[in-house]
Amino acid sequence: MVAQKVVLITGASSGIGYQTAKKLAAQQFKVYGAARRVDRLAPLVQLGVSPIYMDITDDEAITKAVAHIIEASGRIDVLINNAGYGSYGAIENVPISEAKKQFDTNLFGLAKLTQLVLPYMRAQQSGRIINVSSMAGRMTTYMGAWYHATKYALEGFSDALRMEVKPFGIDVVLIEPGGIKTNWGIIAADNLKKTSQGTAYQEHALAASERMRQLYSSDKLTDPEVIADTIVKSVINKRAKTRYLVGYGAKALVVLHTILPTRAFDKIIQKLV
């Protein structure tokens, strides 16, 4: 008999992470769903997902979580780094402390967890690390400098990691969603409004915030299940793609960013967001 494959997914309490954990459990994977709010994982427990507390910015919490999984299951076959958040605002206005918080969540916490999991994957001579990036790692939207900086960094980090771990039978995959129906955009719009009040950027930032709020309140965006299906496919396929660009606007905007002159693309983006 083939041992049940073990999956650890962060940010499992809502949105893409929640749907992915649910779908992988249905595919008979042993799924550990990690989140800060473990109570929100209760519905997943009924589906066979094992809840585990993890604050991705807390090294001790990450270390304890990985140790618990190894003690309970003896291995980690798939790591899905899904936890993250977006905070918008003009570069001049966003406190560096907030910028560091975004990097701690979207990159450094992810990197620490990856470092802890890799020795077990190397010992197995197999494993897959799936990093949920964004089309934001391939092009930039208005007033989103720090968020995009984290995602551009994650893209480079993942490409380097893939080359490093290939000799040990470990693969690295990037998921690059476009606009998704989650609270992400509303939270980002609120942060943009908050950081811009009473500043030189207020007029333009408030207009961008309203456009963002309207978009994320519309029916145009992609359901998180679509992204979850893509992640499940990247887990199951023996030879997964290195990148999956999926969701509202993702392919079109990345293509436009590639072919248009920079200033022409800037003008389009400033009207959209």
Phi, psi and omega per residue, in radians:
M1 nan 2.484 3.098
V2 -1.475 2.296 -3.131
A3 -1.097 2.522 3.105
Q4 -1.101 2.230 -3.113
K5 -1.279 2.461 -3.057
V6 -1.842 2.247 -3.125
V7 -2.088 2.341 2.978
L8 -1.999 2.140 3.105
I9 -2.187 2.266 3.115
T10 -1.602 2.816 3.141
G11 1.092 0.713 -3.012
A12 -1.541 0.000 -3.024
S13 -1.444 -0.181 -3.121
S14 -2.816 2.941 2.992
G15 0.966 -2.330 -3.079
I16 -1.049 -0.769 -3.107
G17 -1.093 -0.749 3.138
Y18 -1.080 -0.861 -3.105
Q19 -1.145 -0.646 3.134
T20 -1.174 -0.773 3.107
A21 -1.036 -0.771 3.134
K22 -1.047 -0.803 -3.086
K23 -1.240 -0.656 3.132
L24 -1.218 -0.630 3.072
A25 -1.098 -0.674 3.112
A26 -1.161 -0.412 3.097
Q27 -1.549 0.178 3.064
Q28 1.284 0.390 2.963
F29 -1.400 2.659 2.981
K30 -1.507 1.892 -2.993
V31 -1.896 2.230 2.967
Y32 -1.838 2.017 3.129
G33 -1.711 2.076 -3.072
A34 -1.823 2.456 3.112
A35 -2.884 2.807 3.036
R36 -1.300 -0.657 3.126
R37 -1.698 1.498 -3.081
V38 -1.115 -0.512 -3.136
D39 -1.052 -0.511 3.138
R40 -1.300 -0.140 3.124
L41 -1.558 -0.068 -3.060
A42 -0.903 -0.787 3.121
P43 -1.086 -0.533 3.138
L44 -1.266 -0.526 3.131
V45 -1.025 -0.690 3.134
Q46 -1.130 -0.337 -3.141
L47 -1.701 0.045 3.087
G48 1.780 0.033 3.110
V49 -1.414 2.360 3.106
S50 -1.600 2.056 -3.124
P51 -1.364 2.540 3.111
I52 -2.566 2.349 -3.132
Y53 -1.307 2.332 3.046
M54 -2.737 2.128 2.913
D55 -1.753 1.948 -3.006
I56 -1.101 -0.263 3.119
T57 -1.675 0.054 -3.086
D58 -1.970 1.834 -3.085
D59 -0.983 -0.706 -3.118
E60 -1.133 -0.735 3.128
A61 -1.125 -0.708 3.117
I62 -1.113 -0.807 -3.118
T63 -1.067 -0.769 3.133
K64 -1.120 -0.696 -3.121
A65 -1.112 -0.804 3.134
V66 -1.129 -0.741 3.121
A67 -1.062 -0.706 3.127
H68 -1.090 -0.763 -3.123
I69 -1.134 -0.764 -3.136
I70 -1.117 -0.722 3.123
E71 -1.124 -0.693 -3.067
A72 -1.406 -0.678 -3.014
S73 -2.074 -0.285 3.055
G74 1.421 -0.048 -3.092
R75 -2.891 2.858 2.948
I76 -2.372 2.000 -3.084
D77 -1.596 -0.592 -3.094
V78 -2.376 2.237 3.022
L79 -1.963 2.120 3.099
I80 -1.938 1.842 3.139
N81 -1.499 1.636 -3.032
N82 -1.924 -0.418 -3.077
A83 -1.082 2.457 3.109
G84 2.996 2.960 3.094
Y85 -2.706 2.871 -3.134
G86 -2.094 2.392 3.103
S87 -2.322 2.061 -3.075
Y88 -1.772 2.748 3.101
G89 2.782 2.710 3.096
A90 -1.090 2.494 -3.101
I91 -0.957 -0.683 -3.132
E92 -1.147 -0.463 -3.028
N93 -1.678 -0.509 -3.048
V94 -1.329 2.148 3.108
P95 -1.052 2.502 3.125
I96 -1.060 -0.517 3.094
S97 -1.073 -0.653 3.104
E98 -1.240 -0.674 3.088
A99 -1.074 -0.754 3.111
K100 -1.112 -0.652 3.124
K101 -1.081 -0.701 3.114
Q102 -1.135 -0.739 3.105
F103 -1.157 -0.670 3.122
D104 -1.067 -0.686 -3.117
T105 -1.383 -0.866 -2.974
N106 -1.471 -0.305 -3.098
L107 -2.310 -1.023 -2.992
F108 -1.221 -0.670 3.069
G109 -1.127 -0.759 3.062
L110 -1.010 -0.758 -3.121
A111 -1.140 -0.720 3.121
K112 -1.099 -0.778 3.114
L113 -1.089 -0.723 3.106
T114 -1.068 -0.758 3.105
Q115 -1.024 -0.670 -3.108
L116 -1.268 -0.569 -3.093
V117 -1.435 -0.563 -3.032
L118 -0.971 -0.739 -3.136
P119 -1.007 -0.608 3.131
Y120 -1.272 -0.672 3.088
M121 -1.164 -0.682 3.104
R122 -1.104 -0.710 3.128
A123 -1.108 -0.603 3.106
Q124 -1.345 -0.349 -2.992
Q125 1.059 0.567 3.099
S126 -2.879 2.732 3.092
G127 2.746 2.813 3.092
R128 -2.440 2.279 3.099
I129 -1.957 2.103 -3.091
I130 -1.975 1.983 -3.117
N131 -1.777 2.113 3.121
V132 -1.475 1.793 3.110
S133 -1.663 -2.233 -3.106
S134 -3.093 2.820 2.939
M135 -1.083 -0.289 3.083
A136 -1.157 -0.193 3.034
G137 -1.585 -0.007 -3.117
R138 -2.112 -0.286 3.111
M139 -2.723 2.919 -2.986
T140 -2.149 2.402 3.079
T141 -1.827 2.929 -3.041
Y142 -1.164 2.287 3.064
M143 1.182 0.319 -3.094
G144 -2.005 0.526 -2.990
A145 -0.920 -0.871 -3.022
W146 -1.238 -0.673 3.086
Y147 -1.099 -0.808 3.135
H148 -1.123 -0.628 3.109
A149 -1.041 -0.696 3.130
T150 -1.176 -0.671 -3.088
K151 -1.337 -0.637 3.021
Y152 -1.072 -0.719 3.119
A153 -1.114 -0.704 3.135
L154 -1.119 -0.622 3.103
E155 -1.092 -0.845 3.125
G156 -1.135 -0.737 3.099
F157 -0.994 -0.805 -3.087
S158 -1.175 -0.701 3.126
D159 -1.116 -0.729 3.116
A160 -1.173 -0.759 -3.138
L161 -1.056 -0.728 -3.118
R162 -1.014 -0.730 3.128
M163 -1.206 -0.653 -3.098
E164 -1.172 -0.688 -2.993
V165 -1.695 -0.100 -3.139
K166 -0.974 -0.724 -3.131
P167 -1.085 -0.293 -3.114
F168 -1.748 0.225 3.101
G169 1.371 0.320 -3.099
I170 -1.888 2.376 -3.129
D171 -1.974 2.680 3.116
V172 -2.239 2.273 -3.078
V173 -2.207 2.472 3.065
L174 -1.909 2.253 2.992
I175 -1.809 2.218 -3.037
E176 -2.151 1.411 -3.118
P177 -1.238 2.669 2.956
G178 -1.597 -2.482 -3.132
G179 -1.278 2.160 -3.055
I180 -2.092 2.536 3.113
K181 -1.311 1.403 3.052
T182 -2.425 3.124 3.100
N183 -1.352 -0.062 -3.092
W184 -0.900 -0.879 -3.058
G185 -1.173 -0.633 3.123
I186 -1.159 -0.745 3.112
I187 -1.105 -0.761 3.120
A188 -1.094 -0.712 3.124
A189 -1.121 -0.715 3.110
D190 -1.109 -0.723 3.116
N191 -1.133 -0.679 3.121
L192 -1.096 -0.778 3.122
K193 -1.111 -0.755 -3.099
K194 -1.111 -0.795 -3.065
T195 -1.297 -0.267 -3.025
S196 -1.778 -0.193 -3.100
Q197 -1.020 2.244 3.075
G198 1.273 0.284 -3.137
T199 -1.954 3.031 3.118
A200 -1.145 -0.317 -3.077
Y201 -1.698 0.041 -2.970
Q202 -0.968 -0.876 -3.065
E203 -1.009 -0.892 -3.096
H204 -1.231 -0.653 -3.110
A205 -1.196 -0.705 3.137
L206 -1.153 -0.661 3.089
A207 -1.133 -0.744 3.110
A208 -1.138 -0.688 3.120
S209 -1.077 -0.721 -3.140
E210 -1.181 -0.702 3.096
R211 -1.098 -0.709 3.135
M212 -1.133 -0.749 3.137
R213 -1.106 -0.725 3.125
Q214 -1.116 -0.739 3.140
L215 -1.088 -0.814 -3.081
Y216 -1.382 -0.038 3.029
S217 -1.816 0.004 -3.069
S218 -1.615 3.117 3.110
D219 -1.709 0.165 -3.084
K220 -1.302 -0.517 -2.939
L221 -1.345 2.846 -3.073
T222 -1.458 2.438 3.099
D223 -1.196 2.453 3.122
P224 -0.958 -0.466 -3.141
E225 -1.077 -0.569 3.136
V226 -1.121 -0.737 3.110
I227 -1.203 -0.697 3.109
A228 -1.049 -0.717 3.106
D229 -1.069 -0.671 3.121
T230 -1.158 -0.726 3.120
I231 -1.118 -0.758 3.114
V232 -1.037 -0.737 3.102
K233 -1.067 -0.686 -3.132
S234 -1.229 -0.405 3.074
V235 -1.361 -0.775 -3.001
I236 -1.365 -0.705 -3.083
N237 -1.076 2.265 -3.138
K238 -1.087 -0.664 3.114
R239 -2.080 1.471 -3.111
A240 -1.294 2.729 3.025
K241 -1.199 2.788 3.071
T242 -1.331 -0.479 -3.127
R243 -2.455 2.476 3.021
Y244 -2.198 1.840 3.119
L245 -1.660 1.959 -2.956
V246 -2.589 2.573 3.075
G247 1.905 3.003 -3.025
Y248 -0.953 2.128 3.022
G249 1.355 -0.157 -2.980
A250 -1.084 -1.004 -3.070
K251 -1.161 -0.741 -3.099
A252 -1.103 -0.799 -3.090
L253 -1.222 -0.656 3.118
V254 -1.156 -0.679 3.090
V255 -1.129 -0.791 3.119
L256 -1.062 -0.713 3.118
H257 -1.077 -0.563 -3.110
T258 -1.330 -0.685 -2.975
I259 -1.725 -0.413 -3.084
L260 -1.478 2.652 2.957
P261 -1.042 2.585 -3.035
T262 -0.961 -0.833 -3.091
R263 -1.183 -0.539 3.083
A264 -1.171 -0.717 3.102
F265 -1.155 -0.691 3.098
D266 -0.956 -0.788 -3.103
K267 -1.096 -0.714 3.132
I268 -1.111 -0.817 -3.089
I269 -1.121 -0.695 -3.126
Q270 -1.157 -0.348 3.081
K271 -1.551 -0.495 -3.106
L272 -1.432 -0.699 -3.081
V273 -2.183 nan nan
